[in-house]
């Protein structure tokens, strides 16, 4: 891993901590609350690009948790905020395809808005984003 004082651009290109793979596995298994807990441990104490990266992933995970539990406003708002944070991050950070997640989160948010609160449960499960690490 790159030293904590390294510039943001280098830190995002450094080796990922093992907990990140755990969070990715949880996210992709639909264990979004657990993913949030794992990412929170990584997010606390970070700054700059890595803080935005972890916080953005965390917010997208919580958005999906809210969607599954029928909280339309929570899901929609956190998808928007999480994507906003991730747009400030390199297209690939710690091996994660951030650009794909931002795009997929946008498609998901638009689909939710199209369905509205009353029909949000009808969301096509194929629209649920996955976290990808093409180089892993």
C-alpha positions as CSV (number, residue, x, y, z in Angstrom):
1,X,0.0,0.0,0.0
2,X,1.0,3.6,-0.6
3,X,2.0,5.6,2.4
4,X,-0.9,7.6,4.1
5,X,0.7,10.9,3.2
6,X,1.0,10.1,-0.6
7,X,-0.9,12.3,-3.1
8,X,-4.5,11.2,-3.7
9,X,-3.8,10.0,-7.3
10,X,-1.2,7.6,-6.1
11,X,-3.3,6.4,-3.1
12,X,-6.2,5.5,-5.4
13,X,-3.8,3.4,-7.5
14,X,-2.3,1.6,-4.5
15,X,-3.0,-2.0,-3.4
16,X,-6.5,-2.5,-1.9
17,X,-6.8,-3.5,1.7
18,X,-8.3,-7.0,2.2
19,X,-11.4,-5.5,3.8
20,X,-12.3,-3.9,0.4
21,X,-12.7,-7.4,-1.1
22,X,-14.9,-8.3,1.8
23,X,-17.1,-5.2,1.1
24,X,-17.2,-6.0,-2.6
25,X,-18.3,-9.6,-1.9
26,X,-21.0,-8.4,0.6
27,X,-22.2,-5.7,-1.9
28,X,-22.5,-8.2,-4.8
29,X,-24.3,-10.8,-2.5
30,X,-26.9,-8.2,-1.6
31,X,-25.6,-7.9,1.9
32,X,-25.7,-4.1,1.8
33,X,-26.0,-3.4,5.5
34,X,-23.0,-5.6,6.2
35,X,-21.1,-3.9,3.3
36,X,-21.9,-0.5,4.9
37,X,-20.4,-1.7,8.2
38,X,-17.2,-3.0,6.4
39,X,-16.8,0.2,4.4
40,X,-17.4,2.4,7.4
41,X,-14.3,0.9,9.0
42,X,-12.3,1.8,5.9
43,X,-13.9,5.3,5.5
44,X,-13.2,6.5,9.0
45,X,-10.0,8.4,9.1
46,X,-9.5,8.6,5.4
47,X,-9.3,11.9,3.5
48,X,-9.3,13.1,-0.1
49,X,-10.1,10.8,-3.0
50,X,-10.1,7.6,-0.9
51,X,-12.6,9.1,1.5
52,X,-14.9,10.0,-1.4
53,X,-14.4,6.6,-2.8
54,X,-15.3,4.7,0.4
55,X,-18.1,7.1,1.3
56,X,-19.6,6.9,-2.2
57,X,-19.5,3.0,-2.2
58,X,-21.1,3.1,1.3
59,X,-23.9,5.4,0.2
60,X,-24.7,3.3,-2.9
61,X,-24.8,0.2,-0.6
62,X,-27.1,1.9,1.8
63,X,-29.3,3.2,-1.1
64,X,-29.8,-0.4,-2.1
65,X,-30.6,-1.4,1.5
66,X,-33.2,1.3,1.6
67,X,-34.7,0.2,-1.8
68,X,-35.1,-3.4,-0.5
69,X,-36.8,-2.1,2.6
70,X,-39.2,0.1,0.7
71,X,-37.6,3.5,1.6
72,X,-37.9,5.3,-1.8
73,X,-36.6,8.7,-0.7
74,X,-33.6,7.1,1.1
75,X,-32.8,5.0,-1.9
76,X,-33.1,7.8,-4.4
77,X,-31.3,10.4,-2.4
78,X,-28.4,8.1,-1.5
79,X,-28.0,6.9,-5.1
80,X,-27.7,10.6,-6.1
81,X,-25.2,11.5,-3.3
82,X,-23.1,8.4,-3.6
83,X,-22.8,8.8,-7.3
84,X,-21.8,12.5,-6.8
85,X,-19.0,11.5,-4.5
86,X,-17.8,8.7,-6.9
87,X,-17.7,11.2,-9.8
88,X,-14.9,13.0,-7.9
89,X,-12.8,9.8,-7.9
90,X,-10.6,8.3,-10.6
91,X,-12.5,6.0,-13.0
92,X,-10.7,3.1,-11.4
93,X,-9.8,3.2,-7.7
94,X,-8.2,0.4,-5.7
95,X,-9.0,-1.8,-8.7
96,X,-12.7,-1.0,-8.6
97,X,-14.4,0.1,-11.8
98,X,-15.8,3.3,-10.4
99,X,-17.0,4.6,-13.8
100,X,-19.2,1.5,-14.3
101,X,-20.7,1.9,-10.8
102,X,-21.5,5.5,-11.4
103,X,-23.2,4.7,-14.7
104,X,-25.1,1.7,-13.3
105,X,-26.2,3.7,-10.3
106,X,-27.5,6.5,-12.6
107,X,-29.5,3.9,-14.6
108,X,-30.9,2.5,-11.4
109,X,-31.9,5.9,-10.0
110,X,-33.7,6.8,-13.3
111,X,-35.6,3.5,-13.2
112,X,-36.6,4.1,-9.6
113,X,-37.8,7.7,-10.4
114,X,-39.7,6.3,-13.4
115,X,-41.4,3.7,-11.2
116,X,-42.1,6.0,-8.3
117,X,-42.6,5.1,-4.7
118,X,-45.7,3.1,-5.2
119,X,-44.1,0.7,-7.8
120,X,-40.5,0.7,-6.6
121,X,-40.7,-3.0,-5.7
122,X,-41.2,-3.7,-9.5
123,X,-37.6,-2.7,-10.2
124,X,-35.9,-5.1,-12.6
125,X,-33.3,-6.9,-10.5
126,X,-30.9,-6.8,-13.5
127,X,-30.5,-3.1,-12.8
128,X,-28.9,-3.7,-9.4
129,X,-25.2,-2.6,-9.8
130,X,-22.3,-4.9,-9.1
131,X,-18.9,-3.9,-7.9
132,X,-16.2,-5.0,-10.4
133,X,-12.5,-5.4,-10.0
134,X,-11.4,-6.3,-13.5
135,X,-7.7,-6.6,-12.5
136,X,-8.3,-8.7,-9.5
